[in-house]
Amino acid sequence: RQYVVRFGLGYSEERRAALNYFTVFEKKGDNSVWAVKDCKLDELAVEWDENKPLDVAAKWVGGALSFPATFTGTVDESDTTGYFTPVGGTFKLDLDSATPAVVPVKAGSVTVKRAVDARYFSGSIEAADTWEGSCEVEVGLTVVPDDTTWWRTLLTGAAGGSAIQASPVYGSFEVTFVKGADSLKLSGSNVAFLADLPEADPDGGAAEMELSGIGYRASGTPLTAVLVNTQASY
């Protein structure tokens, strides 16, 4: 099955899209289950370094603690041994257009933040409810450029530019991780990147460029995630 997730709000957008409520469980060594109900996903980060497995971290903000809890998962993937790695994947970038091309990427991260705020009312030690704020999409990529053309593009808006422009330059990215027939693709077509000038090493060798970007709305979303796997539903 293919699952497509579009994060519908862009950075600094005034409207708010409602998030789903989740229950987060933790199973202890004595087989007791602890749960926090009515959680909302505050932050989700996907990171990778060279050819090492993906590192996924989630931050939840929520409500009522329940222990011990009764929980029977409809989809239990706790014993899953497979995982995504950058090996065999595709990594694309363009700093001033919505059409990314394959580039040498060493590491990267994609983070979605929703500024979830839990409110505590008088008379209770647990949060009464949670409210989400604006959506921020942050993109970080470590690339290995052939020259300083990319850095020049960020400042001037063109590979051959000679004057710094006041308007931001919007680019795009697309990263795809594969494992057999399964895949995960993250992409954004309206990302404003910035970077420092790559440092020169007196000993020589390849220079690295650290790109930091903010995703903005384009066609309704700053970020699209496409997951393909064998699970029919969640």
FILUM-913825 format. One record per residue (C-alpha): residue number from 1; residue in one letter; chain; y negated, z, x. Coordinates in Angstrom, 1 decimal, padded with zeros to 4 digits, m for minus. Example, Ala and Ser with C-alpha at 12.3 -4.5 7.8 and 13.67 -1.06 7.14 Angstrom:
BEGIN
<1,A,A,<004.5,007.8,012.3>>
<2,S,A,<001.1,007.1,013.7>>
END
This chain:
BEGIN
<1,R,A,<000.0,000.0,000.0>>
<2,Q,A,<m003.6,m000.5,001.0>>
<3,Y,A,<m006.2,002.1,000.4>>
<4,V,A,<m009.9,001.2,000.7>>
<5,V,A,<m012.5,004.0,000.9>>
<6,R,A,<m016.2,003.1,000.7>>
<7,F,A,<m018.7,005.9,001.4>>
<8,G,A,<m021.3,004.8,m001.1>>
<9,L,A,<m024.4,006.6,000.1>>
<10,G,A,<m026.4,005.8,003.2>>
<11,Y,A,<m028.4,008.1,005.5>>
<12,S,A,<m031.5,009.5,003.9>>
<13,E,A,<m030.5,008.2,000.4>>
<14,E,A,<m031.9,010.5,m002.3>>
<15,R,A,<m029.1,010.1,m004.8>>
<16,R,A,<m025.9,012.1,m004.5>>
<17,A,A,<m022.3,010.9,m005.1>>
<18,A,A,<m020.0,013.6,m006.4>>
<19,L,A,<m017.1,014.6,m004.2>>
<20,N,A,<m013.6,015.5,m005.4>>
<21,Y,A,<m012.4,019.1,m005.3>>
<22,F,A,<m009.4,019.9,m003.1>>
<23,T,A,<m007.1,022.8,m002.4>>
<24,V,A,<m006.4,023.5,001.2>>
<25,F,A,<m003.1,025.1,002.1>>
<26,E,A,<m001.8,026.9,005.2>>
<27,K,A,<001.9,027.8,005.6>>
<28,K,A,<002.5,030.9,007.7>>
<29,G,A,<005.6,031.6,009.9>>
<30,D,A,<007.1,033.9,007.2>>
<31,N,A,<006.9,030.9,004.7>>
<32,S,A,<004.0,032.5,002.8>>
<33,V,A,<001.4,030.0,001.6>>
<34,W,A,<m002.3,030.7,001.7>>
<35,A,A,<m004.7,028.5,m000.1>>
<36,V,A,<m008.5,028.0,m000.6>>
<37,K,A,<m009.2,026.3,m003.9>>
<38,D,A,<m012.1,024.2,m005.1>>
<39,C,A,<m013.0,022.9,m001.6>>
<40,K,A,<m015.1,019.9,m000.8>>
<41,L,A,<m014.9,017.8,002.4>>
<42,D,A,<m018.0,018.6,004.4>>
<43,E,A,<m017.2,016.7,007.6>>
<44,L,A,<m014.5,014.2,008.7>>
<45,A,A,<m014.3,013.1,012.3>>
<46,V,A,<m011.9,010.5,013.9>>
<47,E,A,<m012.0,010.4,017.7>>
<48,W,A,<m010.1,008.6,020.4>>
<49,D,A,<m010.1,008.5,024.2>>
<50,E,A,<m008.7,005.5,026.2>>
<51,N,A,<m005.1,005.0,024.9>>
<52,K,A,<m004.4,008.6,023.7>>
<53,P,A,<m003.5,009.3,020.1>>
<54,L,A,<m006.2,009.7,017.5>>
<55,D,A,<m007.7,013.1,017.0>>
<56,V,A,<m008.7,013.8,013.3>>
<57,A,A,<m010.7,016.9,012.4>>
<58,A,A,<m011.8,017.9,008.9>>
<59,K,A,<m014.2,020.7,007.8>>
<60,W,A,<m013.9,022.0,004.3>>
<61,V,A,<m016.3,024.2,002.4>>
<62,G,A,<m014.9,025.9,m000.7>>
<63,G,A,<m014.3,028.5,m003.1>>
<64,A,A,<m011.6,030.9,m004.1>>
<65,L,A,<m009.0,032.3,m001.7>>
<66,S,A,<m005.5,032.6,m003.1>>
<67,F,A,<m002.6,034.4,m001.3>>
<68,P,A,<000.2,034.2,m001.7>>
<69,A,A,<000.0,030.9,m003.3>>
<70,T,A,<002.6,028.6,m005.0>>
<71,F,A,<002.5,025.1,m003.8>>
<72,T,A,<004.8,022.1,m004.1>>
<73,G,A,<003.4,019.0,m002.6>>
<74,T,A,<004.0,015.7,m004.4>>
<75,V,A,<003.7,013.9,m001.0>>
<76,D,A,<005.0,016.0,001.9>>
<77,E,A,<004.2,014.5,005.2>>
<78,S,A,<004.3,017.7,007.2>>
<79,D,A,<007.3,016.4,009.3>>
<80,T,A,<005.7,013.1,010.1>>
<81,T,A,<006.4,012.2,013.7>>
<82,G,A,<004.4,008.9,013.8>>
<83,Y,A,<000.7,008.7,014.6>>
<84,F,A,<m001.9,006.1,015.3>>
<85,T,A,<m002.9,005.3,018.9>>
<86,P,A,<m005.5,002.8,020.2>>
<87,V,A,<m002.7,000.8,021.9>>
<88,G,A,<m002.4,m002.6,020.2>>
<89,G,A,<m005.6,m002.1,018.2>>
<90,T,A,<m008.7,m004.2,017.9>>
<91,F,A,<m012.2,m003.0,018.9>>
<92,K,A,<m015.3,m005.0,018.0>>
<93,L,A,<m019.0,m004.5,018.3>>
<94,D,A,<m022.3,m006.3,018.0>>
<95,L,A,<m025.6,m004.6,018.6>>
<96,D,A,<m027.9,m007.0,016.6>>
<97,S,A,<m025.8,m008.6,013.9>>
<98,A,A,<m023.3,m007.9,011.1>>
<99,T,A,<m020.6,m009.9,012.9>>
<100,P,A,<m018.9,m007.8,015.5>>
<101,A,A,<m016.8,m009.4,018.3>>
<102,V,A,<m014.1,m007.9,020.6>>
<103,V,A,<m015.6,m005.8,023.4>>
<104,P,A,<m014.1,m003.4,026.1>>
<105,V,A,<m014.2,000.0,024.4>>
<106,K,A,<m013.0,003.1,026.4>>
<107,A,A,<m013.5,005.8,023.8>>
<108,G,A,<m015.2,006.5,020.5>>
<109,S,A,<m015.7,008.5,017.4>>
<110,V,A,<m016.6,008.0,013.7>>
<111,T,A,<m017.9,011.0,011.8>>
<112,V,A,<m018.8,011.3,008.1>>
<113,K,A,<m021.0,014.3,007.1>>
<114,R,A,<m021.8,015.3,003.5>>
<115,A,A,<m023.9,018.5,003.9>>
<116,V,A,<m021.7,020.5,001.5>>
<117,D,A,<m023.4,023.8,000.5>>
<118,A,A,<m021.5,026.7,m001.0>>
<119,R,A,<m023.6,029.0,m003.3>>
<120,Y,A,<m022.8,032.7,m003.7>>
<121,F,A,<m023.9,034.3,m006.9>>
<122,S,A,<m024.6,038.0,m007.4>>
<123,G,A,<m021.5,040.0,m008.3>>
<124,S,A,<m018.9,038.0,m006.3>>
<125,I,A,<m017.9,037.7,m002.7>>
<126,E,A,<m016.5,034.2,m003.2>>
<127,A,A,<m018.5,031.0,m003.6>>
<128,A,A,<m019.3,030.1,m007.2>>
<129,D,A,<m019.4,026.4,m006.5>>
<130,T,A,<m020.2,023.8,m003.9>>
<131,W,A,<m022.8,021.1,m003.9>>
<132,E,A,<m022.9,018.0,m001.7>>
<133,G,A,<m025.9,016.6,000.0>>
<134,S,A,<m026.7,013.2,001.6>>
<135,C,A,<m024.1,011.2,003.4>>
<136,E,A,<m024.5,010.7,007.2>>
<137,V,A,<m022.3,008.4,009.1>>
<138,E,A,<m022.4,008.8,012.9>>
<139,V,A,<m020.7,006.3,015.3>>
<140,G,A,<m020.2,006.8,019.0>>
<141,L,A,<m018.7,004.2,021.3>>
<142,T,A,<m018.1,004.3,025.1>>
<143,V,A,<m018.2,000.7,026.3>>
<144,V,A,<m017.9,m001.0,029.7>>
<145,P,A,<m020.6,m003.8,029.8>>
<146,D,A,<m020.7,m006.7,032.3>>
<147,D,A,<m024.4,m006.2,032.8>>
<148,T,A,<m027.5,m004.6,031.2>>
<149,T,A,<m027.8,m007.2,028.5>>
<150,W,A,<m026.7,m004.9,025.7>>
<151,W,A,<m029.2,m002.2,026.7>>
<152,R,A,<m031.9,m004.9,026.8>>
<153,T,A,<m030.9,m006.0,023.3>>
<154,L,A,<m031.2,m002.4,021.9>>
<155,L,A,<m034.8,m002.2,023.2>>
<156,T,A,<m036.1,m005.7,022.5>>
<157,G,A,<m033.9,m007.0,019.7>>
<158,A,A,<m032.6,m009.9,021.7>>
<159,A,A,<m030.4,m010.4,024.8>>
<160,G,A,<m033.3,m012.2,026.5>>
<161,G,A,<m036.1,m010.1,025.1>>
<162,S,A,<m038.9,m008.8,027.3>>
<163,A,A,<m040.9,m006.5,025.1>>
<164,I,A,<m039.8,m003.3,023.3>>
<165,Q,A,<m040.1,m003.7,019.6>>
<166,A,A,<m041.0,m001.0,017.1>>
<167,S,A,<m038.5,m001.9,014.4>>
<168,P,A,<m034.9,m000.6,014.9>>
<169,V,A,<m032.1,m003.1,015.8>>
<170,Y,A,<m029.1,m003.0,013.4>>
<171,G,A,<m025.7,m003.9,014.6>>
<172,S,A,<m022.1,m003.6,013.5>>
<173,F,A,<m018.7,m002.3,014.5>>
<174,E,A,<m015.0,m002.6,013.6>>
<175,V,A,<m012.1,m000.6,015.0>>
<176,T,A,<m008.5,m001.0,014.0>>
<177,F,A,<m005.6,001.2,014.9>>
<178,V,A,<m002.0,000.1,014.3>>
<179,K,A,<001.5,001.6,014.2>>
<180,G,A,<004.1,m000.9,013.2>>
<181,A,A,<003.2,m002.3,009.8>>
<182,D,A,<000.7,000.5,009.2>>
<183,S,A,<m003.0,000.3,010.1>>
<184,L,A,<m006.3,002.1,009.8>>
<185,K,A,<m009.6,000.1,010.0>>
<186,L,A,<m013.0,001.7,010.1>>
<187,S,A,<m016.1,m000.6,010.0>>
<188,G,A,<m019.8,m000.6,009.3>>
<189,S,A,<m022.1,m003.6,009.1>>
<190,N,A,<m025.5,m001.9,009.3>>
<191,V,A,<m025.5,000.5,012.2>>
<192,A,A,<m028.6,001.4,014.4>>
<193,F,A,<m027.4,002.1,017.9>>
<194,L,A,<m029.2,003.7,020.8>>
<195,A,A,<m028.1,004.3,024.4>>
<196,D,A,<m029.4,005.4,027.8>>
<197,L,A,<m029.5,003.0,030.7>>
<198,P,A,<m026.1,003.1,032.3>>
<199,E,A,<m026.1,005.0,035.6>>
<200,A,A,<m025.4,003.2,038.8>>
<201,D,A,<m022.8,004.8,041.1>>
<202,P,A,<m023.5,004.4,044.8>>
<203,D,A,<m019.7,003.9,045.4>>
<204,G,A,<m019.6,001.0,043.0>>
<205,G,A,<m017.2,000.4,040.2>>
<206,A,A,<m017.6,m000.3,036.5>>
<207,A,A,<m020.6,001.3,034.7>>
<208,E,A,<m020.1,002.9,031.3>>
<209,M,A,<m022.6,002.8,028.4>>
<210,E,A,<m022.6,005.6,025.7>>
<211,L,A,<m023.7,004.2,022.4>>
<212,S,A,<m024.8,006.5,019.6>>
<213,G,A,<m025.3,005.0,016.1>>
<214,I,A,<m026.2,005.9,012.6>>
<215,G,A,<m024.7,003.9,009.7>>
<216,Y,A,<m027.0,002.8,006.9>>
<217,R,A,<m026.2,001.2,003.6>>
<218,A,A,<m025.2,m002.4,003.5>>
<219,S,A,<m023.5,m003.9,000.4>>
<220,G,A,<m023.4,m000.4,m001.0>>
<221,T,A,<m021.8,001.6,001.8>>
<222,P,A,<m022.5,002.6,005.4>>
<223,L,A,<m018.8,002.9,006.2>>
<224,T,A,<m015.6,001.3,004.9>>
<225,A,A,<m012.1,002.7,005.7>>
<226,V,A,<m009.0,000.7,005.0>>
<227,L,A,<m005.6,002.4,005.3>>
<228,V,A,<m002.4,000.4,005.0>>
<229,N,A,<000.9,002.3,004.9>>
<230,T,A,<004.2,002.6,002.9>>
<231,Q,A,<003.1,005.4,000.6>>
<232,A,A,<002.7,004.2,m002.9>>
<233,S,A,<000.2,006.9,m004.0>>
<234,Y,A,<m001.3,010.3,m003.2>>
END
